[in-house]
Amino acid sequence: MSRVVGTVDVCGVLQGEPGELYEMTSYGAGISREDYDEYFRGCEKAYAFGLGAHVMFDYCPSVERYGLKGAPQSFSYVKGEVK
């Protein structure tokens, strides 16, 4: 069962050549250079989200509560306030 464990504000989107983007984000990206290079292999452009404030929930409701069948990734976008 998929659960909502918290929320995070998306503050912006960064884009650039993969090597350039890695240099801008490597300090907090949470990915090794090797894994990053493998992920973007063959790509001319790379994108990254700028993240802001986050909240971790004590109670983690199911995604169905928000009209989702399941997250296609480890995150999903939900419009409005999550309660």
C-alpha positions as CSV (number, residue, x, y, z in Angstrom):
1,M,0.0,0.0,0.0
2,S,1.4,3.4,-1.0
3,R,1.5,6.0,1.8
4,V,2.0,9.8,1.9
5,V,4.9,10.3,4.3
6,G,5.2,14.1,4.0
7,T,5.2,17.1,1.7
8,V,7.8,19.4,0.2
9,D,7.6,22.8,-1.5
10,V,8.9,22.8,-5.1
11,C,10.6,26.2,-5.4
12,G,11.8,26.0,-9.0
13,V,13.3,23.9,-11.8
14,L,16.9,24.0,-12.8
15,Q,18.1,22.9,-16.3
16,G,21.4,22.6,-18.1
17,E,23.9,20.3,-19.6
18,P,24.2,17.3,-17.3
19,G,27.8,18.0,-16.1
20,E,26.9,21.6,-15.5
21,L,23.8,20.7,-13.6
22,Y,25.7,18.2,-11.4
23,E,28.2,20.9,-10.4
24,M,25.2,23.2,-9.4
25,T,23.4,20.5,-7.3
26,S,26.0,17.9,-6.2
27,Y,26.3,19.4,-2.7
28,G,22.8,18.2,-1.8
29,A,21.6,15.9,-4.5
30,G,22.0,12.6,-2.7
31,I,23.4,10.8,-5.7
32,S,26.9,9.7,-6.6
33,R,28.6,11.2,-9.7
34,E,28.7,7.6,-11.1
35,D,25.0,7.0,-10.7
36,Y,24.2,10.5,-11.9
37,D,26.3,10.1,-15.1
38,E,24.6,6.7,-15.8
39,Y,21.1,8.2,-15.3
40,F,21.8,11.1,-17.8
41,R,24.0,9.1,-20.2
42,G,23.1,10.2,-23.8
43,C,21.1,13.3,-22.6
44,E,21.9,16.8,-23.8
45,K,19.8,18.4,-21.1
46,A,19.2,17.6,-17.5
47,Y,16.6,18.9,-15.1
48,A,16.4,19.1,-11.3
49,F,13.8,20.4,-8.8
50,G,14.7,23.1,-6.3
51,L,13.1,22.0,-3.0
52,G,12.1,24.2,-0.1
53,A,10.3,23.6,3.2
54,H,9.3,20.0,4.0
55,V,7.0,18.4,6.5
56,M,7.2,14.7,7.6
57,F,3.9,13.3,8.8
58,D,3.4,11.4,12.1
59,Y,0.5,9.6,10.5
60,C,0.9,8.5,6.9
61,P,-2.4,8.3,5.0
62,S,-2.9,6.1,2.0
63,V,-2.6,7.8,-1.5
64,E,-6.2,6.8,-2.2
65,R,-7.2,9.5,0.3
66,Y,-6.0,12.1,-2.2
67,G,-7.6,10.5,-5.2
68,L,-4.5,8.7,-6.4
69,K,-4.2,5.0,-7.3
70,G,-0.5,4.9,-6.7
71,A,2.5,7.0,-7.2
72,P,4.4,6.2,-10.5
73,Q,7.6,7.2,-8.7
74,S,8.7,7.8,-5.2
75,F,6.7,11.0,-5.2
76,S,3.5,12.4,-6.7
77,Y,2.1,15.9,-7.1
78,V,-0.9,16.9,-5.1
79,K,-2.6,20.3,-5.6
80,G,-3.6,22.3,-2.6
81,E,-3.1,21.6,1.1
82,V,-2.5,18.0,2.3
83,K,-4.1,17.2,5.6
